[in-house]
Amino acid sequence: MMIARRLDAKLWVGGLVAAGWLGLVSASVAAQAPDAPAGDKVTVQQLAAQLSSADAETRLRAALTLRKLGGAAAPVAAELIKALRDEDPRVAEQALWTIAFIGSPGLAAVPTLTAMARDVDEPNRVTAAAVLGLMKTSDSEAVAALVEATRSGDAEVRRAAALALGALGAAALPGVTPLARLAGDVNGDVRQAAVTALGRLGGFAAPALPTLRALVAGDDPALRPLAAAAVKRIEGELARPVQAGAVGAQPDAPEARPETAPPPSVPAPKPLDAPPPRPAPERVEPSPASDTSRASTARTGVVILSQDKPRYTPEAAAQNLAGVVVVQVEFRADGRIGEVKLISGLGGGLDQEALRAARSIKFAPAQESGRPVTTTTEIKYRFVRQ
């Protein structure tokens, strides 16, 4: 049975790269479950009660039926979470898949899933890692568990962890370097999963660009197109300006334009009294590198990927306020915004709008010697009336 389960897991995870996450939910262990007997339909609560049955086949039928119900099983999330530790791994696996698609009630399972992803003796370790990716968790312990799993001696675990990290967006920043390492894994399937994951992370995977560019020119024919696609997506996101857009629906509504003060190595921005271009946040892009060695010692700045648009408030309009609000922002190495301080303001609610916009920033952290570092940068938000 264990050999068969490992084969099922290998086939399932192998399909992740080609078919994507959602198309694989029906591919795991349906063949292991016995047919349910004909009879009256049972309620979700009755099915949940059957998860505690002394009979393993009854528990399995209940778990499989709940899985087929998808989001309708959300009211019995607590019972499903308990089933994750069922002595029959088939029951636990069905509960895993159900939890992946019941929405926010399933988030309570993240600590258990994290422990399962860390447990080298867990028969559903591969599935637990995959479900963490499907849930798009931002829990730091879960991310750490997936990073640890990239060092597993089991290729299937490494591959599942890579694909899961690729689904987590900014939360996966601690996993970018491990993913770049897996791009050179001894197992070809793991290499493909790692490169695919880096591509899915887009701009957040900017530190891996030197590795990916080397793969584009490498001798692995299976990796070259995947690496090229990943590079294209990452570079595309880094090059795409974040549009602030028009504020409000009125044609004469004012606009707010964020301006990121670059680090000393980047040319200074134009003076504030220069005619402003269309509203768009300035950004500090990673400096290009000609080879991996050069990239490993270079320092790159923060790359702002997106942020909420600051609004011009009615109070500011009543006072006819215009000018620049300066905010100091701590961009942490873990991809999160740290301390945000007002340096100079205008009043009229504009200061609060600038602070709100700064706290909403999604970014790729600055890099030094190939590792994320924490930096503090001033951002200028220009408020004007048109």
Contacts in CASP RR format, 6 or more apart in sequence:
PFRMAT RR
TARGET T0000
AUTHOR 0000-0000-0000
METHOD contacts of the structure
MODEL  1
MMIARRLDAKLWVGGLVAAGWLGLVSASVAAQAPDAPAGDKVTVQQLAAQ
LSSADAETRLRAALTLRKLGGAAAPVAAELIKALRDEDPRVAEQALWTIA
FIGSPGLAAVPTLTAMARDVDEPNRVTAAAVLGLMKTSDSEAVAALVEAT
RSGDAEVRRAAALALGALGAAALPGVTPLARLAGDVNGDVRQAAVTALGR
LGGFAAPALPTLRALVAGDDPALRPLAAAAVKRIEGELARPVQAGAVGAQ
PDAPEARPETAPPPSVPAPKPLDAPPPRPAPERVEPSPASDTSRASTART
GVVILSQDKPRYTPEAAAQNLAGVVVVQVEFRADGRIGEVKLISGLGGGL
DQEALRAARSIKFAPAQESGRPVTTTTEIKYRFVRQ
2 123 0 8 1.000
5 29 0 8 1.000
5 89 0 8 1.000
5 123 0 8 1.000
6 156 0 8 1.000
8 28 0 8 1.000
8 29 0 8 1.000
9 28 0 8 1.000
9 126 0 8 1.000
9 127 0 8 1.000
9 156 0 8 1.000
10 156 0 8 1.000
11 27 0 8 1.000
12 24 0 8 1.000
12 27 0 8 1.000
12 28 0 8 1.000
12 126 0 8 1.000
12 127 0 8 1.000
12 130 0 8 1.000
13 126 0 8 1.000
13 130 0 8 1.000
13 156 0 8 1.000
13 159 0 8 1.000
13 160 0 8 1.000
13 163 0 8 1.000
13 193 0 8 1.000
14 159 0 8 1.000
14 189 0 8 1.000
14 193 0 8 1.000
15 24 0 8 1.000
15 27 0 8 1.000
16 24 0 8 1.000
16 130 0 8 1.000
16 159 0 8 1.000
16 160 0 8 1.000
16 163 0 8 1.000
16 193 0 8 1.000
17 163 0 8 1.000
17 189 0 8 1.000
17 192 0 8 1.000
17 193 0 8 1.000
17 196 0 8 1.000
21 130 0 8 1.000
21 133 0 8 1.000
21 134 0 8 1.000
21 163 0 8 1.000
21 167 0 8 1.000
25 97 0 8 1.000
25 100 0 8 1.000
25 101 0 8 1.000
28 93 0 8 1.000
28 97 0 8 1.000
28 127 0 8 1.000
29 90 0 8 1.000
29 93 0 8 1.000
29 94 0 8 1.000
30 64 0 8 1.000
32 60 0 8 1.000
32 90 0 8 1.000
33 60 0 8 1.000
33 61 0 8 1.000
33 64 0 8 1.000
33 90 0 8 1.000
33 94 0 8 1.000
34 57 0 8 1.000
34 60 0 8 1.000
34 61 0 8 1.000
36 61 0 8 1.000
36 64 0 8 1.000
36 65 0 8 1.000
42 50 0 8 1.000
42 65 0 8 1.000
44 66 0 8 1.000
44 69 0 8 1.000
44 72 0 8 1.000
44 73 0 8 1.000
44 75 0 8 1.000
44 76 0 8 1.000
45 75 0 8 1.000
45 76 0 8 1.000
47 62 0 8 1.000
47 65 0 8 1.000
47 66 0 8 1.000
47 73 0 8 1.000
47 76 0 8 1.000
48 62 0 8 1.000
48 66 0 8 1.000
48 76 0 8 1.000
48 79 0 8 1.000
48 80 0 8 1.000
49 79 0 8 1.000
50 58 0 8 1.000
50 59 0 8 1.000
50 61 0 8 1.000
50 62 0 8 1.000
51 59 0 8 1.000
51 62 0 8 1.000
51 63 0 8 1.000
51 66 0 8 1.000
51 79 0 8 1.000
51 80 0 8 1.000
51 82 0 8 1.000
51 83 0 8 1.000
51 86 0 8 1.000
51 91 0 8 1.000
51 95 0 8 1.000
52 59 0 8 1.000
52 79 0 8 1.000
52 82 0 8 1.000
53 59 0 8 1.000
53 62 0 8 1.000
56 87 0 8 1.000
56 88 0 8 1.000
56 91 0 8 1.000
59 83 0 8 1.000
59 86 0 8 1.000
59 88 0 8 1.000
59 91 0 8 1.000
60 88 0 8 1.000
60 90 0 8 1.000
60 91 0 8 1.000
60 94 0 8 1.000
63 83 0 8 1.000
63 86 0 8 1.000
63 90 0 8 1.000
63 91 0 8 1.000
63 94 0 8 1.000
63 95 0 8 1.000
63 98 0 8 1.000
64 94 0 8 1.000
66 73 0 8 1.000
66 76 0 8 1.000
66 80 0 8 1.000
66 94 0 8 1.000
66 95 0 8 1.000
66 98 0 8 1.000
67 73 0 8 1.000
67 94 0 8 1.000
67 95 0 8 1.000
67 97 0 8 1.000
67 98 0 8 1.000
69 98 0 8 1.000
70 98 0 8 1.000
70 101 0 8 1.000
70 102 0 8 1.000
71 101 0 8 1.000
71 102 0 8 1.000
71 103 0 8 1.000
73 80 0 8 1.000
73 98 0 8 1.000
73 102 0 8 1.000
74 102 0 8 1.000
74 103 0 8 1.000
74 105 0 8 1.000
74 106 0 8 1.000
75 105 0 8 1.000
77 99 0 8 1.000
77 102 0 8 1.000
77 105 0 8 1.000
77 106 0 8 1.000
77 108 0 8 1.000
77 109 0 8 1.000
78 108 0 8 1.000
80 95 0 8 1.000
80 98 0 8 1.000
80 99 0 8 1.000
80 102 0 8 1.000
80 106 0 8 1.000
80 109 0 8 1.000
81 95 0 8 1.000
81 99 0 8 1.000
81 106 0 8 1.000
81 108 0 8 1.000
81 109 0 8 1.000
81 112 0 8 1.000
83 91 0 8 1.000
83 92 0 8 1.000
83 94 0 8 1.000
83 95 0 8 1.000
84 92 0 8 1.000
84 95 0 8 1.000
84 96 0 8 1.000
84 99 0 8 1.000
84 109 0 8 1.000
84 112 0 8 1.000
84 113 0 8 1.000
84 116 0 8 1.000
85 92 0 8 1.000
85 112 0 8 1.000
86 92 0 8 1.000
86 95 0 8 1.000
89 123 0 8 1.000
89 124 0 8 1.000
92 123 0 8 1.000
92 124 0 8 1.000
93 124 0 8 1.000
93 127 0 8 1.000
96 113 0 8 1.000
96 124 0 8 1.000
96 127 0 8 1.000
96 128 0 8 1.000
96 131 0 8 1.000
97 127 0 8 1.000
97 131 0 8 1.000
99 106 0 8 1.000
99 109 0 8 1.000
99 113 0 8 1.000
99 131 0 8 1.000
99 135 0 8 1.000
100 131 0 8 1.000
100 134 0 8 1.000
100 135 0 8 1.000
101 134 0 8 1.000
103 135 0 8 1.000
106 135 0 8 1.000
107 135 0 8 1.000
107 137 0 8 1.000
110 132 0 8 1.000
110 135 0 8 1.000
110 137 0 8 1.000
110 139 0 8 1.000
110 142 0 8 1.000
111 141 0 8 1.000
113 128 0 8 1.000
113 131 0 8 1.000
113 132 0 8 1.000
113 135 0 8 1.000
113 142 0 8 1.000
114 132 0 8 1.000
114 139 0 8 1.000
114 141 0 8 1.000
114 142 0 8 1.000
114 145 0 8 1.000
115 145 0 8 1.000
116 122 0 8 1.000
116 124 0 8 1.000
116 125 0 8 1.000
116 128 0 8 1.000
117 125 0 8 1.000
117 128 0 8 1.000
117 129 0 8 1.000
117 132 0 8 1.000
117 142 0 8 1.000
117 145 0 8 1.000
117 146 0 8 1.000
117 149 0 8 1.000
117 161 0 8 1.000
118 145 0 8 1.000
118 148 0 8 1.000
118 149 0 8 1.000
119 125 0 8 1.000
120 152 0 8 1.000
122 128 0 8 1.000
125 149 0 8 1.000
125 154 0 8 1.000
125 157 0 8 1.000
125 160 0 8 1.000
126 156 0 8 1.000
126 157 0 8 1.000
126 160 0 8 1.000
127 160 0 8 1.000
129 145 0 8 1.000
129 146 0 8 1.000
129 149 0 8 1.000
129 157 0 8 1.000
129 160 0 8 1.000
129 161 0 8 1.000
129 164 0 8 1.000
130 160 0 8 1.000
130 163 0 8 1.000
130 164 0 8 1.000
132 142 0 8 1.000
132 145 0 8 1.000
132 146 0 8 1.000
132 164 0 8 1.000
133 146 0 8 1.000
133 163 0 8 1.000
133 164 0 8 1.000
133 165 0 8 1.000
133 166 0 8 1.000
133 167 0 8 1.000
133 168 0 8 1.000
134 164 0 8 1.000
134 167 0 8 1.000
136 167 0 8 1.000
136 168 0 8 1.000
136 169 0 8 1.000
136 171 0 8 1.000
137 143 0 8 1.000
137 168 0 8 1.000
137 171 0 8 1.000
138 168 0 8 1.000
138 170 0 8 1.000
138 171 0 8 1.000
139 171 0 8 1.000
140 171 0 8 1.000
140 334 0 8 1.000
143 165 0 8 1.000
143 168 0 8 1.000
143 171 0 8 1.000
143 172 0 8 1.000
143 174 0 8 1.000
143 175 0 8 1.000
144 174 0 8 1.000
146 161 0 8 1.000
146 164 0 8 1.000
146 165 0 8 1.000
146 168 0 8 1.000
146 175 0 8 1.000
147 161 0 8 1.000
147 165 0 8 1.000
147 174 0 8 1.000
147 175 0 8 1.000
147 178 0 8 1.000
149 157 0 8 1.000
149 158 0 8 1.000
149 160 0 8 1.000
149 161 0 8 1.000
150 158 0 8 1.000
150 161 0 8 1.000
150 162 0 8 1.000
150 165 0 8 1.000
150 175 0 8 1.000
150 178 0 8 1.000
150 179 0 8 1.000
150 181 0 8 1.000
150 182 0 8 1.000
151 158 0 8 1.000
151 178 0 8 1.000
152 158 0 8 1.000
152 161 0 8 1.000
155 185 0 8 1.000
155 187 0 8 1.000
155 189 0 8 1.000
155 190 0 8 1.000
158 182 0 8 1.000
158 185 0 8 1.000
158 187 0 8 1.000
158 190 0 8 1.000
158 193 0 8 1.000
159 187 0 8 1.000
159 189 0 8 1.000
159 190 0 8 1.000
159 193 0 8 1.000
162 179 0 8 1.000
162 182 0 8 1.000
162 190 0 8 1.000
162 193 0 8 1.000
162 194 0 8 1.000
162 196 0 8 1.000
162 197 0 8 1.000
163 193 0 8 1.000
163 196 0 8 1.000
163 197 0 8 1.000
165 172 0 8 1.000
165 175 0 8 1.000
165 178 0 8 1.000
165 179 0 8 1.000
165 197 0 8 1.000
165 201 0 8 1.000
166 172 0 8 1.000
166 179 0 8 1.000
166 196 0 8 1.000
166 197 0 8 1.000
166 198 0 8 1.000
166 199 0 8 1.000
166 200 0 8 1.000
166 201 0 8 1.000
167 197 0 8 1.000
167 200 0 8 1.000
169 200 0 8 1.000
169 201 0 8 1.000
169 204 0 8 1.000
170 204 0 8 1.000
170 335 0 8 1.000
170 336 0 8 1.000
170 362 0 8 1.000
170 363 0 8 1.000
172 201 0 8 1.000
172 204 0 8 1.000
173 204 0 8 1.000
173 334 0 8 1.000
173 335 0 8 1.000
173 364 0 8 1.000
173 365 0 8 1.000
173 372 0 8 1.000
174 334 0 8 1.000
174 372 0 8 1.000
176 198 0 8 1.000
176 201 0 8 1.000
176 204 0 8 1.000
176 205 0 8 1.000
176 207 0 8 1.000
176 208 0 8 1.000
176 372 0 8 1.000
177 207 0 8 1.000
177 208 0 8 1.000
177 370 0 8 1.000
177 371 0 8 1.000
179 194 0 8 1.000
179 197 0 8 1.000
179 198 0 8 1.000
179 201 0 8 1.000
179 205 0 8 1.000
179 208 0 8 1.000
180 194 0 8 1.000
180 198 0 8 1.000
180 207 0 8 1.000
180 208 0 8 1.000
180 211 0 8 1.000
180 212 0 8 1.000
181 194 0 8 1.000
182 190 0 8 1.000
182 191 0 8 1.000
182 193 0 8 1.000
182 194 0 8 1.000
183 191 0 8 1.000
183 194 0 8 1.000
183 195 0 8 1.000
183 198 0 8 1.000
183 208 0 8 1.000
183 211 0 8 1.000
183 212 0 8 1.000
183 215 0 8 1.000
183 223 0 8 1.000
183 227 0 8 1.000
184 191 0 8 1.000
184 194 0 8 1.000
185 191 0 8 1.000
185 194 0 8 1.000
188 222 0 8 1.000
191 220 0 8 1.000
191 222 0 8 1.000
191 223 0 8 1.000
192 222 0 8 1.000
192 223 0 8 1.000
192 226 0 8 1.000
195 212 0 8 1.000
195 215 0 8 1.000
195 223 0 8 1.000
195 226 0 8 1.000
195 227 0 8 1.000
195 230 0 8 1.000
196 226 0 8 1.000
196 230 0 8 1.000
198 205 0 8 1.000
198 208 0 8 1.000
198 212 0 8 1.000
198 230 0 8 1.000
198 234 0 8 1.000
199 205 0 8 1.000
199 229 0 8 1.000
199 230 0 8 1.000
199 233 0 8 1.000
199 234 0 8 1.000
201 234 0 8 1.000
202 230 0 8 1.000
202 233 0 8 1.000
202 234 0 8 1.000
202 237 0 8 1.000
203 233 0 8 1.000
203 234 0 8 1.000
203 236 0 8 1.000
203 237 0 8 1.000
203 238 0 8 1.000
203 303 0 8 1.000
203 305 0 8 1.000
203 364 0 8 1.000
204 305 0 8 1.000
204 364 0 8 1.000
205 212 0 8 1.000
205 230 0 8 1.000
205 234 0 8 1.000
206 234 0 8 1.000
206 238 0 8 1.000
206 286 0 8 1.000
206 300 0 8 1.000
206 303 0 8 1.000
206 364 0 8 1.000
206 367 0 8 1.000
207 364 0 8 1.000
207 367 0 8 1.000
207 370 0 8 1.000
207 371 0 8 1.000
207 372 0 8 1.000
208 234 0 8 1.000
209 231 0 8 1.000
209 234 0 8 1.000
209 235 0 8 1.000
209 286 0 8 1.000
209 289 0 8 1.000
209 295 0 8 1.000
210 289 0 8 1.000
210 291 0 8 1.000
210 292 0 8 1.000
210 295 0 8 1.000
210 296 0 8 1.000
211 292 0 8 1.000
212 227 0 8 1.000
212 230 0 8 1.000
212 231 0 8 1.000
212 234 0 8 1.000
213 227 0 8 1.000
213 231 0 8 1.000
214 292 0 8 1.000
215 223 0 8 1.000
215 224 0 8 1.000
215 226 0 8 1.000
215 227 0 8 1.000
216 224 0 8 1.000
216 227 0 8 1.000
216 228 0 8 1.000
216 231 0 8 1.000
218 224 0 8 1.000
237 305 0 8 1.000
238 285 0 8 1.000
238 286 0 8 1.000
238 303 0 8 1.000
238 364 0 8 1.000
239 285 0 8 1.000
241 280 0 8 1.000
241 281 0 8 1.000
241 283 0 8 1.000
242 280 0 8 1.000
242 281 0 8 1.000
242 283 0 8 1.000
242 304 0 8 1.000
242 305 0 8 1.000
242 306 0 8 1.000
242 307 0 8 1.000
243 279 0 8 1.000
243 280 0 8 1.000
244 255 0 8 1.000
244 256 0 8 1.000
244 257 0 8 1.000
244 258 0 8 1.000
244 279 0 8 1.000
244 280 0 8 1.000
244 281 0 8 1.000
244 309 0 8 1.000
245 255 0 8 1.000
245 278 0 8 1.000
245 279 0 8 1.000
245 309 0 8 1.000
246 253 0 8 1.000
246 255 0 8 1.000
247 253 0 8 1.000
247 254 0 8 1.000
247 255 0 8 1.000
247 256 0 8 1.000
247 309 0 8 1.000
247 311 0 8 1.000
247 312 0 8 1.000
248 311 0 8 1.000
252 385 0 8 1.000
252 386 0 8 1.000
253 312 0 8 1.000
253 386 0 8 1.000
254 312 0 8 1.000
254 316 0 8 1.000
254 317 0 8 1.000
254 322 0 8 1.000
254 383 0 8 1.000
254 384 0 8 1.000
254 385 0 8 1.000
254 386 0 8 1.000
255 279 0 8 1.000
255 312 0 8 1.000
255 383 0 8 1.000
255 384 0 8 1.000
255 386 0 8 1.000
256 279 0 8 1.000
256 309 0 8 1.000
256 310 0 8 1.000
256 311 0 8 1.000
256 312 0 8 1.000
256 350 0 8 1.000
256 353 0 8 1.000
256 354 0 8 1.000
256 357 0 8 1.000
256 381 0 8 1.000
256 382 0 8 1.000
256 383 0 8 1.000
256 384 0 8 1.000
257 276 0 8 1.000
257 279 0 8 1.000
257 280 0 8 1.000
257 281 0 8 1.000
257 381 0 8 1.000
257 382 0 8 1.000
257 383 0 8 1.000
257 384 0 8 1.000
258 281 0 8 1.000
258 282 0 8 1.000
258 307 0 8 1.000
258 310 0 8 1.000
258 354 0 8 1.000
258 357 0 8 1.000
258 379 0 8 1.000
258 380 0 8 1.000
258 381 0 8 1.000
258 382 0 8 1.000
259 269 0 8 1.000
259 281 0 8 1.000
259 282 0 8 1.000
259 324 0 8 1.000
259 379 0 8 1.000
259 380 0 8 1.000
259 381 0 8 1.000
259 382 0 8 1.000
260 281 0 8 1.000
260 282 0 8 1.000
260 283 0 8 1.000
260 284 0 8 1.000
260 302 0 8 1.000
260 304 0 8 1.000
260 377 0 8 1.000
260 379 0 8 1.000
260 380 0 8 1.000
261 269 0 8 1.000
261 377 0 8 1.000
261 378 0 8 1.000
261 379 0 8 1.000
261 380 0 8 1.000
262 268 0 8 1.000
262 269 0 8 1.000
262 282 0 8 1.000
262 284 0 8 1.000
262 301 0 8 1.000
262 377 0 8 1.000
263 284 0 8 1.000
263 301 0 8 1.000
263 366 0 8 1.000
263 375 0 8 1.000
263 377 0 8 1.000
265 287 0 8 1.000
265 299 0 8 1.000
266 284 0 8 1.000
266 301 0 8 1.000
269 282 0 8 1.000
272 324 0 8 1.000
272 380 0 8 1.000
272 382 0 8 1.000
276 382 0 8 1.000
276 384 0 8 1.000
281 304 0 8 1.000
281 307 0 8 1.000
283 302 0 8 1.000
283 303 0 8 1.000
283 304 0 8 1.000
284 300 0 8 1.000
284 301 0 8 1.000
284 302 0 8 1.000
284 303 0 8 1.000
284 304 0 8 1.000
284 366 0 8 1.000
284 377 0 8 1.000
285 300 0 8 1.000
285 301 0 8 1.000
285 303 0 8 1.000
286 298 0 8 1.000
286 300 0 8 1.000
286 301 0 8 1.000
286 303 0 8 1.000
286 367 0 8 1.000
287 298 0 8 1.000
287 300 0 8 1.000
289 295 0 8 1.000
289 298 0 8 1.000
295 370 0 8 1.000
296 369 0 8 1.000
296 370 0 8 1.000
297 369 0 8 1.000
298 367 0 8 1.000
298 370 0 8 1.000
299 366 0 8 1.000
299 367 0 8 1.000
299 368 0 8 1.000
299 369 0 8 1.000
299 373 0 8 1.000
300 366 0 8 1.000
300 367 0 8 1.000
301 366 0 8 1.000
301 367 0 8 1.000
301 375 0 8 1.000
302 331 0 8 1.000
302 363 0 8 1.000
302 364 0 8 1.000
302 365 0 8 1.000
302 366 0 8 1.000
302 375 0 8 1.000
302 377 0 8 1.000
303 363 0 8 1.000
303 364 0 8 1.000
304 361 0 8 1.000
304 362 0 8 1.000
304 363 0 8 1.000
305 362 0 8 1.000
305 363 0 8 1.000
305 364 0 8 1.000
306 361 0 8 1.000
306 362 0 8 1.000
307 357 0 8 1.000
307 358 0 8 1.000
307 360 0 8 1.000
307 361 0 8 1.000
307 362 0 8 1.000
308 356 0 8 1.000
308 357 0 8 1.000
308 360 0 8 1.000
309 357 0 8 1.000
310 350 0 8 1.000
310 353 0 8 1.000
310 354 0 8 1.000
310 356 0 8 1.000
310 357 0 8 1.000
310 381 0 8 1.000
310 383 0 8 1.000
311 353 0 8 1.000
312 350 0 8 1.000
312 353 0 8 1.000
312 383 0 8 1.000
312 385 0 8 1.000
313 348 0 8 1.000
313 349 0 8 1.000
313 350 0 8 1.000
313 353 0 8 1.000
315 347 0 8 1.000
315 348 0 8 1.000
315 349 0 8 1.000
316 346 0 8 1.000
316 347 0 8 1.000
316 348 0 8 1.000
316 349 0 8 1.000
316 350 0 8 1.000
316 383 0 8 1.000
317 385 0 8 1.000
319 348 0 8 1.000
320 385 0 8 1.000
321 346 0 8 1.000
321 347 0 8 1.000
321 348 0 8 1.000
321 350 0 8 1.000
321 383 0 8 1.000
322 346 0 8 1.000
322 383 0 8 1.000
322 384 0 8 1.000
322 385 0 8 1.000
323 346 0 8 1.000
323 382 0 8 1.000
323 383 0 8 1.000
323 384 0 8 1.000
324 344 0 8 1.000
324 345 0 8 1.000
324 346 0 8 1.000
324 380 0 8 1.000
324 381 0 8 1.000
324 382 0 8 1.000
324 383 0 8 1.000
325 342 0 8 1.000
325 344 0 8 1.000
325 345 0 8 1.000
325 346 0 8 1.000
325 350 0 8 1.000
325 351 0 8 1.000
325 353 0 8 1.000
325 354 0 8 1.000
325 380 0 8 1.000
325 381 0 8 1.000
325 383 0 8 1.000
326 342 0 8 1.000
326 343 0 8 1.000
326 344 0 8 1.000
326 345 0 8 1.000
326 378 0 8 1.000
326 379 0 8 1.000
326 380 0 8 1.000
326 381 0 8 1.000
327 340 0 8 1.000
327 341 0 8 1.000
327 342 0 8 1.000
327 343 0 8 1.000
327 354 0 8 1.000
327 355 0 8 1.000
327 358 0 8 1.000
327 378 0 8 1.000
327 379 0 8 1.000
327 380 0 8 1.000
327 381 0 8 1.000
328 339 0 8 1.000
328 340 0 8 1.000
328 341 0 8 1.000
328 342 0 8 1.000
328 343 0 8 1.000
328 376 0 8 1.000
328 377 0 8 1.000
328 378 0 8 1.000
328 379 0 8 1.000
329 337 0 8 1.000
329 338 0 8 1.000
329 339 0 8 1.000
329 340 0 8 1.000
329 358 0 8 1.000
329 361 0 8 1.000
329 376 0 8 1.000
329 377 0 8 1.000
329 378 0 8 1.000
329 379 0 8 1.000
330 337 0 8 1.000
330 338 0 8 1.000
330 339 0 8 1.000
330 340 0 8 1.000
330 374 0 8 1.000
330 375 0 8 1.000
330 376 0 8 1.000
331 337 0 8 1.000
331 338 0 8 1.000
331 361 0 8 1.000
331 363 0 8 1.000
331 365 0 8 1.000
331 366 0 8 1.000
331 374 0 8 1.000
331 375 0 8 1.000
331 376 0 8 1.000
331 377 0 8 1.000
332 338 0 8 1.000
332 365 0 8 1.000
332 374 0 8 1.000
333 365 0 8 1.000
333 371 0 8 1.000
333 372 0 8 1.000
333 373 0 8 1.000
333 374 0 8 1.000
334 365 0 8 1.000
334 372 0 8 1.000
335 363 0 8 1.000
335 364 0 8 1.000
335 365 0 8 1.000
335 372 0 8 1.000
337 358 0 8 1.000
337 359 0 8 1.000
337 361 0 8 1.000
337 363 0 8 1.000
340 355 0 8 1.000
340 358 0 8 1.000
340 359 0 8 1.000
342 351 0 8 1.000
342 354 0 8 1.000
342 355 0 8 1.000
343 378 0 8 1.000
345 351 0 8 1.000
345 354 0 8 1.000
346 383 0 8 1.000
350 381 0 8 1.000
350 383 0 8 1.000
353 381 0 8 1.000
354 379 0 8 1.000
354 381 0 8 1.000
357 381 0 8 1.000
358 379 0 8 1.000
365 372 0 8 1.000
365 373 0 8 1.000
365 374 0 8 1.000
365 375 0 8 1.000
366 372 0 8 1.000
366 373 0 8 1.000
366 374 0 8 1.000
366 375 0 8 1.000
367 373 0 8 1.000
END
